[in-house]
């Protein structure tokens, strides 16, 4: 009887740490496939409008007189967030005229800045500095003149 108790105590001291280690660590020797972001779909017009709206909301709220954050920095943060979401959720791919287009981050950032600024001018014109409005209008005129050619 004493021998059995000693053996039981010995096994308990030996096996309990292994059992606890097994609970703490994943002992699966096979690598499990990673399913995160494996089904990346290109951003459609609705997705882009949603992300753009979120950026405009941030810019308008951050540039209010009570908060008084720098408008250009707020616009940069909103555009960077736009790019990060498109990059992580859609793999830098955008659907345009039923074609899947991969866009570089720099171009996506410039496009996001332009779109968010345009919507901010419509949504909260009092918060947008005069200089930014002038630059936006100048760029619109350049686009319109290049389309006529």
C-alpha positions in Angstrom: 0.0 0.0 0.0 2.8 2.4 0.9 4.5 1.6 -2.3 1.4 2.4 -4.4 1.0 5.7 -2.6 4.6 6.6 -3.2 4.3 5.7 -6.9 1.1 7.7 -7.2 2.8 10.7 -5.6 5.8 10.2 -7.9 3.6 10.1 -11.0 1.6 13.0 -9.9 4.7 15.1 -9.4 6.0 14.0 -12.7 2.9 14.3 -14.9 1.2 17.3 -13.5 3.8 19.8 -14.8 3.6 18.2 -18.2 -0.2 18.4 -18.1 -0.1 22.1 -17.1 2.5 22.8 -19.9 0.2 21.1 -22.3 -2.7 23.4 -21.3 -0.5 26.5 -21.6 1.1 25.7 -24.9 -0.4 24.5 -28.1 1.2 21.1 -28.7 0.0 20.8 -32.2 3.1 20.0 -34.2 1.3 20.7 -37.5 1.1 24.3 -38.6 -2.5 25.4 -38.9 -3.2 27.6 -41.9 -3.9 31.2 -41.2 -7.3 32.3 -42.4 -7.1 36.0 -41.6 -7.4 38.1 -44.8 -7.3 35.1 -47.0 -10.5 36.2 -48.8 -9.6 39.8 -49.8 -12.2 41.3 -52.0 -11.6 44.6 -53.9 -13.2 47.7 -52.5 -16.3 48.6 -54.4 -18.0 52.1 -54.6 -20.0 51.5 -51.4 -16.8 50.5 -49.4 -14.9 53.6 -50.7 -17.9 55.9 -49.8 -18.0 54.4 -46.3 -14.3 54.9 -45.7 -14.4 58.4 -47.2 -17.4 59.3 -45.0 -15.5 58.1 -41.9 -12.5 60.3 -42.9 -14.8 63.3 -43.5 -16.4 62.8 -40.1 -13.0 62.7 -38.4 -11.7 65.8 -40.3 -14.9 67.8 -39.5 -14.9 66.8 -35.8 -11.1 67.3 -35.3 -11.0 70.7 -37.0 -13.9 72.3 -35.0 -13.0 75.5 -33.2 -13.5 73.9 -29.8 -11.0 71.1 -30.5 -8.8 73.2 -32.8 -6.5 70.5 -34.3 -4.5 71.4 -37.3 -6.6 70.8 -40.4 -3.8 69.5 -42.6 -2.7 67.0 -39.9 -6.3 65.9 -39.5 -6.7 65.4 -43.2 -3.5 63.4 -43.3 -4.6 61.1 -40.5 -8.0 60.6 -42.2 -6.3 59.8 -45.5 -3.8 57.5 -43.9 -6.6 55.6 -42.1 -8.4 55.3 -45.5 -5.3 53.8 -47.1 -4.7 51.5 -44.2 -8.2 50.1 -44.4 -8.1 49.6 -48.1 -4.7 48.0 -47.8 -5.6 45.6 -44.9 -9.2 44.8 -45.8 -9.0 44.8 -49.6 -5.3 44.2 -50.4 -4.9 47.6 -52.2 -7.4 46.4 -54.7 -10.3 48.6 -56.0 -13.1 47.6 -58.3 -13.5 50.1 -61.1 -15.9 49.5 -64.0 -16.1 45.8 -63.1 -12.3 45.5 -63.3 -10.1 44.8 -60.3 -7.3 47.4 -60.1 -4.3 47.3 -57.7 -3.3 50.8 -56.5 -0.1 51.9 -54.9 -0.3 53.4 -51.4 1.0 56.8 -52.6 -1.6 57.2 -55.3 -4.3 55.9 -52.9 -3.2 58.4 -50.3 -3.4 61.3 -52.7 -6.8 60.2 -54.0 -8.1 59.8 -50.5 -6.8 63.2 -49.5 -8.6 64.8 -52.5 -11.9 62.9 -51.9 -12.0 63.6 -48.2 -11.1 67.3 -48.7 -13.9 67.6 -51.3 -16.5 66.1 -49.1 -15.3 68.1 -46.1 -15.8 71.3 -48.1 -19.4 70.2 -48.8 -20.0 68.9 -45.2 -18.3 71.4 -43.0 -17.2 74.4 -45.1 -16.6 76.6 -42.0 -13.9 74.1 -40.7 -11.9 74.0 -43.9 -9.2 76.7 -44.2 -9.5 79.1 -47.1 -6.1 78.0 -48.5 -7.2 74.3 -48.7 -10.4 75.4 -50.5 -8.5 77.4 -53.0 -6.0 74.5 -53.7 -9.0 72.1 -54.2 -10.8 74.5 -56.6 -7.6 75.0 -58.5 -7.1 71.3 -58.9 -10.7 70.8 -60.0 -10.2 73.4 -62.7 -7.0 71.6 -63.9 -8.9 68.3 -64.1 -11.8 69.9 -66.0 -9.4 71.6 -68.5 -7.5 68.3 -69.0 -10.7 66.5 -69.8 -11.6 69.0 -72.5 -8.3 68.4 -74.3 
